[in-house]
């Protein structure tokens, strides 16, 4: 059983991994620009119809079963996105760009 105190103290993924014993394998994120409705604009202190970032995150356990789904709304003026990429020569001498782990 998960203690209420732990829910306030630790991230959910850490609880699922360490206390529940779910082996996590990865996640996928979808990021898109949307227009803020009244509720989102109020929560983010922006005007209605302001562009904001909407992020969906789906976390999977090793058997590919989803274990967490999170919706996040972010002001784009307070968000910085980065991806580390690596480049290598392909079999036909082309440049291959891949995400670096």
WOUR-V444955 format. One record per residue. N is the residue number from 1. RES is the residue in one small letter. PHI is phi in degrees with one decimal (NA if undefined). OMEGA is omega in radians with two decimals (none if undefined). BURIAL is b if it has 16 or more other C-alpha atoms within 10 Angstrom, else e. Layout:
N|RES|PHI|OMEGA|BURIAL + N|RES|PHI|OMEGA|BURIAL
This chain:
1|x|NA|3.13|e + 2|x|-86.6|3.14|e + 3|x|-79.3|3.13|e + 4|x|-58.8|3.13|e + 5|x|-61.0|3.13|e + 6|x|-66.1|3.10|e + 7|x|-64.1|3.09|e + 8|x|-81.3|-2.98|e + 9|x|-95.5|-3.00|e + 10|x|-121.4|3.03|e + 11|x|-63.4|-3.09|e + 12|x|-57.5|-3.12|e + 13|x|-63.9|3.09|e + 14|x|-66.0|3.10|e + 15|x|-65.2|3.14|b + 16|x|-60.6|-3.12|b + 17|x|-73.6|-2.97|e + 18|x|-85.5|-3.07|e + 19|x|-96.2|-3.11|e + 20|x|-89.0|3.09|e + 21|x|83.0|3.12|e + 22|x|-85.2|3.11|b + 23|x|-77.9|-3.11|e + 24|x|-86.2|-3.10|b + 25|x|-114.1|-3.12|e + 26|x|164.4|-3.11|e + 27|x|-152.1|3.02|e + 28|x|-129.5|3.12|e + 29|x|-122.0|3.02|e + 30|x|-115.2|-3.11|e + 31|x|-124.3|3.08|e + 32|x|-147.0|3.06|e + 33|x|-87.9|3.08|e + 34|x|-135.3|3.11|e + 35|x|-98.2|-3.12|e + 36|x|-69.7|3.00|b + 37|x|-87.2|-3.07|e + 38|x|-58.8|-3.08|e + 39|x|-64.4|-3.13|e + 40|x|-68.1|3.11|b + 41|x|-59.6|3.12|b + 42|x|-64.3|-3.12|e + 43|x|-66.1|-3.09|e + 44|x|-97.2|-3.12|e + 45|x|57.3|3.04|e + 46|x|-128.3|3.12|b + 47|x|-80.3|3.09|e + 48|x|-58.8|-3.10|e + 49|x|71.8|3.03|e + 50|x|-69.1|3.05|e + 51|x|-73.2|3.08|b + 52|x|-136.1|3.07|b + 53|x|-98.1|3.07|b + 54|x|-113.4|-3.10|b + 55|x|-122.9|2.99|b + 56|x|-108.3|3.10|e + 57|x|-121.9|3.12|e + 58|x|-121.9|-3.10|b + 59|x|-103.3|-3.08|b + 60|x|-118.2|2.97|b + 61|x|-88.4|-3.02|b + 62|x|-57.9|3.10|e + 63|x|-82.4|3.14|e + 64|x|71.8|3.08|e + 65|x|-81.8|3.10|e + 66|x|-69.0|-3.14|e + 67|x|-121.6|3.10|e + 68|x|-151.4|3.06|e + 69|x|-130.1|-3.08|e + 70|x|-129.1|3.01|e + 71|x|-106.3|-3.12|e + 72|x|-130.3|3.08|e + 73|x|-116.6|-3.01|b + 74|x|-133.1|3.00|b + 75|x|-71.8|-3.10|b + 76|x|-66.4|3.12|e + 77|x|-77.7|3.13|e + 78|x|-124.2|-3.06|e + 79|x|-136.8|3.08|e + 80|x|-129.9|-3.09|e + 81|x|-108.1|3.10|e + 82|x|-140.6|3.08|e + 83|x|-135.5|3.09|e + 84|x|-86.6|-3.10|e + 85|x|-116.7|3.03|e + 86|x|-124.1|-3.13|e + 87|x|-123.9|3.07|e + 88|x|-149.0|-3.14|e + 89|x|-81.3|3.12|e + 90|x|-84.8|-3.10|e + 91|x|-64.6|3.12|e + 92|x|-108.8|3.12|e + 93|x|69.1|3.10|e + 94|x|-82.6|3.10|e + 95|x|-89.6|3.09|e + 96|x|-106.4|3.11|e + 97|x|-113.4|3.12|e + 98|x|-131.9|3.08|e + 99|x|-72.8|-3.12|e + 100|x|-92.5|-3.13|e + 101|x|-75.8|none|e
